[in-house]
Amino acid sequence: KTVRGVKVYISKSAGVPCIAGLRPSIYITPEAANSKSETLIIVHEYVHLRHGDHIWSVIRAIAMIVFWWNPIIWAAAVVSKQDAELACDDAISAKLNDAARLKYAHILLDTIPQKHRYATGLGSAPMKERILMLTKRQKNRGICLILALGLAVSAVGCSFVSVNGKTEETDNSANE
């Protein structure tokens, strides 16, 4: 099967749906392939591919190998992976109605293998945050956009502000 030029394979050895390979392909479990949720699962992996998360995964791995002794790098890698999942969920949920968002949240829970549910941190903050993001209406997107634009305008404006009515260049030439 091919989706938008990306090969989709069914693999018994894939514990969860994922992207793999030098020429990235989507791998899904037989259970996912035989479920009603197959389309959303493939879309989720395709969004990861479109966001370049497979490349960021390699970069995270290299950073962790090179700086194996630095716990900050390890923590940054964990947070980076969580951010990739949240960004993917956000991109998908933005195009879904409330019922479809709830279905997508159930799909996320169903893709965690039964034997790994507690080991993967089902009750921990990352999965909890993902489910809450999907099940609650996002009301603050507009506010965040306005604040981000305001911050950008302020930063640009501050870069053109002169000190004591003179630009920094004229102050430096007066000192010479």
N, C-alpha and C positions, 0 to 999 in steps of 0.2 A: 504494500500500500504506500502511496506517496501523497503528502499533503504540502501544497505550495512548493514543490520541488525538494522536499525533505522526505527521506525514506523513513517509514515507520515499521518497526519490527516487533514481533511478539516473542518474548524471551522468558523461558522458565527460570533462568538464572538471575534475572533482574529482580531484586527484592521489591523495588518500587519503580514506578515510571521514572525514566531519566533520559539524559542526552549523553551519548558516548561516541567515541571514534575520532580519528583524524579528520575524516569528512563527517561532521556531526550528523547523527541520525537519532531518531526518537525510539526508545525501547520501552515497551509497556508489558505488563505481566499478562498472562493468559486470563486471569480473573478480570482485569481491567478491559481487555479486549472483548470479553463476553458480557460486559455489563452495559446498562443503558447509559452509563456515564462516559463511555469511551470517547466521545467527541470532546467533552470538556477536559478530560485528562490529556488528550493530544493537544488541545489548544493551550493548556497550561505549559506543557513542555515546549511547544512552539514559541510561546511568548518568552520563555527562558532563552531559547535560541536566538530570537530576535533581539533581545536585550544584551546578548553577548555574555551571558552568565557562564557558559562553558569556558570562555577565555579567562574570565575573572577567577574561575575555579582553579585553573592552572596557575595563574599569578599568585593566588592565595597559597597554593601548595608549594610553589617555589620560595615564596617569602618565609613560609614555615620551615622549609628545609635549610635555607641559608641562615635564618635567624632563630634556629631551634631553641636556643638558650634564652630567648627574650619572651617573657610571658605576655607582654603587651602585643606582640605580633600574633600570638595565639588567640588572645582575646579579640583583637581586631578581625582576625579571620572568621571567628564565630559570628561576630556582629555583622560582618560583610555578607556572610551566607544568609543570615536572618533578613537583612535588608533586601537581598535579591528575591527571597521568597515573598516578602511583603510587597515589593514593587510589582512582582508578577501577579499576585492576588489582586492588587489595586487596579492594574491595567485590565484584568479580566472582569472584575466586579463593576468597573465603571460602565461597562456595556450591558450589564444584566439588570433585570427587574428584581424586586425583592424576593419573589418565589425562586427565581433562578439562583440568586445569591445564596439562599438557604440550601438549595440543592448542592451548590458548589462547596459549601462548608461541610456538608455531609460527605461529599466525595473526598475531601481532604482527610476526614477522619477515617473513611473506609480504606484509603490507600495505605494506611499504616498497618503493616502485618500484625496479626493478633499477638504473636509471641514477642513482638518488639514494642508494643504500645506503651509500656511503662518505661522501657529503656530509652525510647526516643523523646521522652519528656512530654507526653500528651498533656499532662497536667501542668507543665512548666509554662513560663511566660511566653516563649516564642509561639507555640501552637495556640495557646490561649489568646494571644494578641491577634493572630491571624483569624481565628474564628470570630472574635469580637468585632474585628474590622469588617468582616463579611456580613455579620448578622445585625449590626447596628448601622443606622443611616448616617452617612458622613455629612455632617452639617457645617463643618469648619473648612471645607476646601476653598470656598470663596474668600473667607477671612485670611487664610494662609496665603493665597495668591496676592491679595491686596497688601499684606504685610511684606511679602517677598519683594513685590514691586517697589513699595515704599523704601525698603532697605536698600535696594539697588539704586534708586534715584538719590537717596541720601549719600550713599558711598560715592557716586559720580559727582554729586554736588560738592562734597567735602574735598575732593581731589582738586577742585578749581578755586578753592578759597585761598585768599592771600593773607599773609600774616602782617598785621599793623599797616594795612593799606599798600604794602609792597609785596611783590612776588619774591619767592625764595631766590631766584636768579639775580635780581637787582640787589638783594642784601649781600650776596656773595661777592658781586663785583665791587661793591662799596668797601669791602674789607681788604681788597687787594691793593 
